[in-house]
Amino acid sequence: MTDLGMKGVIVHARGLTKRYPPDVAALIDVSFDVHRGEMVAVLGPSGAGKTTLFRCLTRLTRPDAGTVSVAGREVSSAEGRALRTARHDMALIFQQFNLIRRLTALQNVLVGRLPQVPTWRVLTRCFARADRQLALRCLDAVGLLDKADARADQLSGGQQQRVAIARALAQDAKVILADEPVASLDPESAAGVLGCLRAVASAGVAVIASLHQVHLAVAYADRILALRAGRLVEDAPVAGVDARAIEQIYERDGVGATESRA
Amino acid sequence: MIPAVAGGREYPEPVVGWLSGRRWRFVAVLVLLAAFYSVSWQLARVDPGKLMTGLPKMASWAAKAWPPATDELSVLLQRTAETVAMAAIGTTVAALLALPLCVLAARNITPSLALYYPARWFLNALRGIDSFVFALLFVAAVGLGPFAGVLGIALHTWGSTAKLWAEAIENIPPGPIEAAAATGASRLKVVAFALLPDVGPSMVSVGLFWWEFNVRASTVLGVVGAGGIGQELKNSMDLLLFPRLLTIIAIILVTVTVIDHTSEWLRRRLE
């Protein structure tokens, strides 16, 4: 619990390093903290290590070196039950939304409650009133209360992503990890989704989102982390960031093998 | 408009030689196929002459079969009900047994590859042995009657259904499952809530197909003594009771057609 000694730190990453054989360094000694109520944008060209960073934060990938703790729980070395418990505190948002197509928006939000709901209720799809009310409140928070009964595959991309955010809220996560949440959305829907994440962060959740557009990061995030060739090259509040300096990390200058990784 | 090319020159085309590798392979495949069919023809003892002498015999039976016998209609209908019941119970038992096994046999959600491979082998073994053969064995073990047929159908359909279900599960997009698993929910909850809605309709569709298939298959199970209308069919043929045979064939045709259409209608409603 020492990590929580620092006030409001939710995600605490130190010295994260990950190599893929034979000689691709996806992450090199990456350290940062993310606080409660903060929205952090991760920027960097393809192959800079953004996806590997997210996979290490959620322990879908085990880092070669370094540690991650989320809400005071060690994640990077957790296994089995300990890992499942640690994952309760983090919610994932995906580029492809990953809703269950044939279920309604409300049922998709209830996915966030699965860990706590008794198994028989899951098997019979008969959720307690308290859980249903909580899920409806989450849908209301993302502005989709009127779509509660719509099937997921009948919603637009932006709406689906907002349902995914509601699912994260229903999970009562301390941190939301969004890997390219708006990469497959039109600008208007993207603004809706990022506005939603912004509001969620302001309500006290830590949000880490990887983005491709610097102007979106500047408009919605509190802080920018910039990765390039696996190294953290910038970690600064949006106010103090020179957008042009950030643009420079996207310039091709032959950084080598890491550039080819998707 | 196709853009004009300066000078109207001709484009070089890929050259295919007269006896290129591709042509050779084509000829070789044709020769192999011809050899395969001529050997098969010999092995199957195909003899159109015999058919020519046999056809008039069948025609005379057909003439003798009219009018169809109706005196035993109630017995025959009861036997038909037996056949449909055998198929229904056998298929349902198979589906219940297939449910846990298809999870093990689906590569994307199997708890471990150490279970995946044995599950696949087991299912392939069940699938490889026809319900007819199983029924033959069970008649020897549990005695004559429809129960032997039920067991035969259940075992063969268990393997077939679980394999098709596992394939349906393997074909679903992994994202939603990953998202549900990422909340920290247990495997059972993820399978029940995130996977089932996606594959459920195609699983029911597969189950209906096998019920329909088994009604057709179980009409012959009686031939090995496993009960149902097939047994009456065999008896009538042995005793050369052609009017009775005609009635039985007509009943089978009507039953199978009704069930095929019902099942097809149900399956279409699931889409």
Interface residues (C-beta under 8 A of the other chain):
Chain A: T58 R84 T85 A86 R87 H88 A91 L92 F94 Q96 F97 N98 L99 I100 R101 R102 L103 V111 G112 L114 P115 V117 T119 V122 L123 R125 A164 R167 Q171
Chain B: G175 P176 E178 A179 A180 A182 T183 G184 A185 S186 L188 K189 V190 A192 F193 A194 P197 D198 G200 P201
